[in-house]
Amino acid sequence: MTLHKEHLEARDFQRYSCFQVTTPLRTILDLLFQDLVEQRFLKQAMQQAWDRGLVAKRHLDREVFSDWQAAKVSWLLDMAGIKDVEISKR
């Protein structure tokens, strides 16, 4: 578990009972950007989240990434076999 200290947009978390958790996309992105998890697990997480509808094109369309973040997200989507998603850069 990780405690977020920076500001999160409302789209980045969900409320469950008396606590809040980050969305599947925010969790995957956090792990991707911090290099905390093996690449094969990130690939699997993205594939499963996409297949279950927990992450969709509309979620990625709302995100804006720096150049290095966009490169990592593009790499992950490619590894997960997810096509036809454009990554927005700052």
N, C-alpha and C positions, 0 to 999 in steps of 0.2 A: 504494500500500500504506500502511496505517495501523497503527501499533503501539498496541494498547490498553493503557492504564495503569491503568484501573479494573478492579475485580473483574468477571469474567464468570461467569455460571452455566454449569454443564456443558452445558445444553441450547443454549447460545449458540455453541458451537464444535465442530468435528470434527477428528479427528486424521488426518493423511495422512503416512505414513512417519514422518519425524522432526520434523514441524512441525504446528502447529495453525492452522486457518483458521476464521473465523466462518461460521456457517450462512448460507444465502441470506437468511432472514428478518432475522437480526441485521445483515447487511450492508445490506440495503434500509432498515431502520429507522435505522441510523447515518447513511446518506446523506440520508434524509428529514429527520431531526432537526437535522442540521448544515447543511442547505441547500447541499450541495456539488455537486449534480447538477441539471440541468434537469428540470423536472417531467415532460416527455414521456418522458425516459429512465427515470425512476422508475416511471411508469405501465407502460411496456413491460417493465421488469424484473419488476414485480409480476405482470403478466399472464402472462409466460413462466414464472415460478417457480410460479405457481398451476396453470397448464395442465400443467406437467411433474410436478406433485406434490411439488415441492421446498418449497413453502409450502402449508399446508392450514389449515383451520379449527381443527384441534386445536393447531396451533402458536400461533395467535393467541389461543386460549382460555387458554393458560398465561401470557400476558403481562398485566401490570397497568401502566396508563399514567397519567401526570398529565393534567390537563384539556387542556393545550395539546398534549401528545403524542397523546392520544385524538382530538382534533380533526384533527390532521394525518393520522393513520392512517385515520380514517373518510373523510377527503377522498380519500386515495390509493386506498382500496378502491372508493369510488364511481367515481372516474375510471377504474379498471381494470375496472369492471363486475362486481365481486365483491359478491355479495349475501348476506344471511342470516348475517352475522358480527356478534356483539355485542362491543363493545370494553369491557373492564373498566377502571375508573378507581380510582385510589387514594382 
